[in-house]
Amino acid sequence: MLLRLNSVSKHYQLGDTKIRALDDITVEIERGEFVAIMGPSGSGKSTFLQVASMLATPTGGEIYLKDIDVTQYNEVERAQLRNKEIGFIFQQFNLLAKTSTLDNVRLPLIYAGVSEREQKRRSIAMIERVGLLDRINNGPAQLSGGQQQRVAIARALINEPAIIFADEPTGNLDSKSGDEIMKLLVNLHKEGKTIIMVTHETEIADFAQRLITFHDGEIISDTKKRTKKKTPKKRKASK
């Protein structure tokens, strides 16, 4: 078992009202799974991603990563764990402005204390892997949305994380760029990567092999598909 949440809750106090963003969630993610997380606004899907990825601490319950209880880790330990074991892909890309593709991708290696020579070697190899070697010295402002997301994916992969969390990875992309990103994620899954992806688009969720649906802070369905889509198909233009 790669990731396990055992009776996890996340509550917020808003005046006299307690908001149960997550309410006694138990779920297990196996190594190599591609999981889509869906649900309406306010259902708890984004809170689940934040808690499961160690960006937020749960109010109750336990979180296990690689069979290690990481629930009580302090912030320094959590940051070290995220840098080593978890890759993030965000809707907003979260790239450093006025910073080259190379330097954006190598950032996690700097935090990990990797030598400068090794940083460059690994980063160039990863940038080539996502097809952006000709954009290695360009900053985010010189890249299209799809190219920026590929830089973000390269950065997420650079430390060979155990698990990748993707939060609406195509949400800010046109249809063509979104298809390219999903093709890249599908190929990563075929290579054995574990991916947990939050999305509001059914067409995007269809690429995953498992669908977990949230409503009012609870899991209302958790289904695995017998077969998964092999390659992205053309989607209708979105935003």
N, C-alpha and C positions, 0 to 999 in steps of 0.2 A: 504493500500500500504506500503510495507516494504522499498523499495529503488526506488528512482526516479531521473533520470538524465534529466534535462530540457535544451535543446539547448546547450549541453556541448561541448566545443572545447578544444583542447590542441595543441598549435603551438610551434614550435622551430625555431629559426633563425640559419641557417647554412651559414655563409658568407652573400651573397646577396640573398640567397634562403630561403623562408619560408616553413618549413615542416609542413604540416597539418596532424599530427598524428591522431587526432580526429577532425572531422569537423561537428559541429552542430548536435550532437547526442542527441536524445530524446528516452528514454526507461524506462519502469516501470517493476519492479520485485515484484511479489506477495509473501507473506509469504508462505513457504512450497514448492516453486518451485525448480526444479532441472534443471538448464540452462547450456547448452554447448555453448561455444564461439569458433567459427572457422574462418579461413581465412588464406590466404597465408602469408608468411613472409613480414613484413612491412605493413600489412593491418590495424593495429590499435588495434588488439585484446589484446595484452599485455598492451598497453597504457590504454585501457579501464579498464582493471583489476586494474592497478595502481591508476587511477583517481577515479574509483568507490569505491575502498577500502580505500581511504584517504591516500595512500602512496605518491600520487602526487597531486598537486593543478591544477585545470583546468585554462586555459587561459580565458575562458568565460563560461557563463551558470551557472546553479544552481544544487546542489546536495541535495536531501532530504533523510534522514534516519528516519524512523518511523514518517514521516510528520514534521520533524524538519529540517530547513535549516542549513546545516553544512558547506556550501561553504566557509564562511569567518572565520572559526575556525582557530586560530593560531596553531603553531606546538605542543605546550603543550596540547591544547584542542584536537587536532587531535590524538595525541598519547594516551591520556586517552580514547578517543572514540574507537580507534582501540583495545585497551586492553580489554575494556568492551563489545563491541558489535560485534567485527569482529574476526574470526579465519582464520589463513592462513596455507595453505598446499603448499609447494614449490617443484619444481622438484629436487632441490639439497638438500632437507631435512632441511638444516640450523640448525642442532643440534650443541650444544656446545661440542667440542672435550674434551676428558678426563673428561666427566661429565656423571654421571649415568642416566639411563632412568628416575628414580624418580626425579632427580634434573632438567632434561630437561623439564619434564612435568609440574613441579610445578612453573616454572619460571614466567608465567603470574600472578600467585597468589601472588608471592613476590611483583611484581610491583603494584598489586592491594591492598597491605597492609593487606592481609589475615593472620591470626595468624598461627604460625608454625604448631601447632597441626592440624588445619583445612586444611592447605596445604597438610600435609601428608595423612590425611584421604581421601580427595577428589582425590589426585593424585593416591593413591593406587587403589581406586575404578575405576578410569578412565583407568589405566594401565591394570587392570583385564578385563575391558570392551573390550579392543582391543586385548586381548589374550596374554599379555606379562608379566604376573606376575612372571614367571620363569626367566625373563631377567631384573628384576627391578633394580639390582645393576650393570648391564653391561653398559659400555660406547659404543658410536657409532661404534668404531673400532671392537667391539666384536659382532656386529649385522649384519645380512644380509641387503641388500637394502630394501627388503620388510618390515623387522622388523623396520628399521630406519624410514620408511615412516609411519608405524603404531604409532611409538613414536610421530612423527610430528602431526599425526591426533589427538592423545590423548592430546597433548599440545594445538592444535587448539580448542578442545572442552572443555577444563578445566574450562573456565569461562562462559560456556553456552552462547556462542555468538548468536546474532540474525541472523548472516549470515556467511557462510563459503566460502572463495575464494580459489580455488585450481588451481594452475598454472602448467599444464602438470604433474599431480600427478603420472602418470605411465611412464613418459618419460625416467627415468633412471633405469627402472626395467625390468627383464625378463618377459616372457609371464605369467608364473605361479604366480609370485609375483604381477604382474599387475592385474591379475584376482582377487587375494585376496583383493587388495586395492579397486578395483571397487565393489566387493561384500560388503565391509565395507561401502563404500559411498552410495550404493543403500539401505542398511539397515538403515543408518542414515536418508536418505530421507524418507523412510517409517515411521520413527519415527517423521517426521514433520520438519526436518532440512531444511533450505534454503541453496542451494549450487549453486555457480556460478563457472564453471570449464572451463578453457582455455585448448584446446587440438588441436592437428593437426591430430589425428587419428579418422577416421570415426567410427571404431569399438567402441572406447571409447565414442564418442559423442552419440552413439546409446543408451547408458544407461540413458541419460537425457530425460526429457519430453518436452523440448523446445530447439530449435536450433537457435542461432543468428549468422549470417555470416557477416563478415566485409570485405571490400575491399576499399583501398585508403582512410582510415579514416572514412568511412561511413558504415552504416548498409544497406546491400543490400537485406537481407531476414531475417524474424523473424517468425518462424513457431512453432506451438505447435502440439504435437502428440496426437492422440486420446487414444492410449495405450502406456505404456512404458514397456521396458524389465524388467522382474521380477528378474532374476538372471543372473550373467555373464556366457557367454558361452566361450568355449575354443577359444583362438585367435592364429593366427600364431605367431611364435616367432618373437620378434622384438629386438631392441638393448638392 
